[in-house]
């Protein structure tokens, strides 16, 4: 029998596993028909249930997330001439959905006076979700303005298929967020360069702010526990 109380206490562990599966599958430069859609659907549903615990934010997440999930499955049905609009809507919804999720994860972290392992895993979830938000933004930029990114070597990667763009931009987003920057994906347009620069700055501030909050919360917890009671 499933212990729902224990599951709630380890909710971010469950979400982290789903995110890792989604990211690894997204990085694979193979179509995996229907498997990608199924994994993303499960992952985004978990984000809706776990991260969004306020009514207004949950409503916004359902609106943005539903556009993504509906579009993902709709791509299998619409003709090729209409794919561009559907894909643009998916990426725009993805940017909004994952950006809202990052904000909620950070809010949860800053509202906690005491931190536990699941809170730390939540901050890791927020980091991966942020990478997905930026990956969708890069894909949207490439769709609106083709040629905004240069791939090297071009014969091993491409941006013509949905799964190819997903693989390239998740990879590029993760390397930019962590400021590794291997240089095999180069932003060329001013909008693409600006987005990449902002993501790099965001990634550094995210780590600094989250670590400072976790350390501060832990110190406050220890101080409160060790303070003599009258």
N, C-alpha and C positions, 0 to 999 in steps of 0.2 A: 504494500500500500504506500502511495506517495505521501511524504510528509510535506504539506503545503507550506507550513511555517518555515521549515528548513530551506525549502525552495525559494521562498521570498528573501530569506537572509542571504542567500547566495545567488541572487538574481543576476548580478553583473557577471558572475562566473559563467552562467548559462549564456548570457548575451555575448560575452567575449568569445566563447567557443563558436557561436553562430557567426560572429564577425570574421573570425579567422578562417572559417570554412569559405565564407563568401569572398574574402579577399584572395585567398589562394586560388579558388576557382576562377575569379575574375582575372588573375594574373596569367592563367593558362591561355595560351594563344590557340585555343581550340574551341569550336562552336558549342559543343555539349548541348545539343538541342533539348529544350525543356528543363534540363537539370539546372541551368543557370537561373531560369525564371523561378523554378521551385525554391531554390536555396535563397534567392533574394527575397522572395515572398515571405518565407519563414523568418529570415533575419529582420526584415522591416516590421513584420508583425510583432516580433519580440521587442523591438525598439519602441513601438507604439505602446505596448503594454507595460514595459519596465521603466522607460525613461520619462514618458509623459504622464505625470500623475496629477496635473491640474486641468480643470475642465476646458478652459479656453485653449490651452496649448495642445490638449489632446484633440480638440476639434480641428485646429489648424494642421496638426500632424496627419489626421485622417484625410483631410482634403488634399494635402500635398502628396502623402504617401499613396493614396488611392489613384492619383493621376499617374504615378510611376508604375504601380503594379498593373493597372488597367492597360497602360501603354505597352508594357513589356509583353503581355499576352496578346495584345492587339497586333503587334508587329508580325505575328505569324499569319494574320488573316488579310491585312491590307495589301493592295498592290504596291509594287516597287516605286511607282510615281508618287505615292503618298507617304512613303517611309520617312522622308526628311522631316516633315512636320511632326509626326508622331515621336520620332527620336528627339527632336528639340524639346517637345513637351515633357518627355521623360527626364531629360537632363535638367531642365528648369525645375521640375518638381523635386528631383533629387537634391539639387542645391538647397532649395528651401527646406525640405524635410530634414536633411542631415545637419544643416546649420542650426535649425531650431533644436535638434537633439543635442548638439554640442553645448548650446546655451543652457539646456536643462540639466545636463550632466554637471556642468560647472556650478550651477545654482545649488544642486543637491550637495555638492562637495562643500560649498561655502556655508551652507546652512547647518552642517553637522558640527557639533561641539567635540565629539569624540569620533575617531576614525578607526575602522577595522580593515581587515583584508579585503572585504568586498568593496569598500570605498576606494581602495587603491586600484582594484581591478576596474572599477567604474571610471577612474581617470584614464586608464589604458583604453577602455572602450571609447571614451570621448576623443582620444587621440586618433584612433582608427576611423571613427565616424567623421572626424574633421578631414582626414585624408580622402574619404569617399566624397565628401562635399566638394572639395577642390577638384577631384578627378572629374566629377560631373560638370563643373564649371569649365574646365579645359576642353572637355568633349563638346560642350555647347559652343564655346568659342570657335573650335575647329569646324563645327557644322555651319555656323553662321558665316565664318570667314575662312574657307578652305585655304590651306597653306600657312596657317598661323604657326605651325610647328614643323620643325625639320627633324627627320629621323635618320640616324646613321648607325649601321649601314642600312640603306633603304631596302636592300633585297631581302633582309631577314624580318622586317616588320612592315606594317602597313596601317592605313587609316580608312580603308575603303569599306570594311565590314564592321558591323556592330561589335562583335567580340574582339576584333583587332584593336579598335579604339579603346574599348574597356580595358584590355590588357595593358596597352601603352600608357594610358593616362592614370590608371591606378598605380602603376610602377613609377611614373614620373611624379605623381603627387606624393607618394611615400618618400622618394629620394629628395624631393624638394622640401617637404615638411621637416625631415630630419637634417636638412642642409648637407646631405651627402653629395648630390649633384654630380653624377658620373659623366654627364655631357653628351650622352648618346641620344637624348631628346632635347632639342633646343627651341625655346620660344622665339619666334621671329617678329610677329606683329607687336605693336606697342601695347595692345590690350593683353596679349598673352604674357609679355614680359612683366607687365605691371602685376598681373595676377600671380605669377610665379614669385615675384619679389615679396608681395604681401604675404603669401603663404609661408615663405621662409621666415619672415619676421614673426608671423603668428606662431609658427612651430616653436621658436625659441622662447617667446613669451609664455606660451602654454606650459612648457616644461618648468620655467622659472616660477610662474604663479602657482601651479599645482603643487610643486615640491614645497614652496614656502608655506602654502596653506596646510599641507599634510604635516609638516614639521611643527608649525605653529599650533595646530589642533592637538597634536600629540603632547607637546610641551604643556599646553593648557590643561590637558587631561591629567598629566602626571602631577602638575602643581596643585590642582584641585584635590587629587587623591591624597597627596602628602601633606596637605594643610591640616593642622590640628582643628578638630571641631570643639566648640565650646558647649 
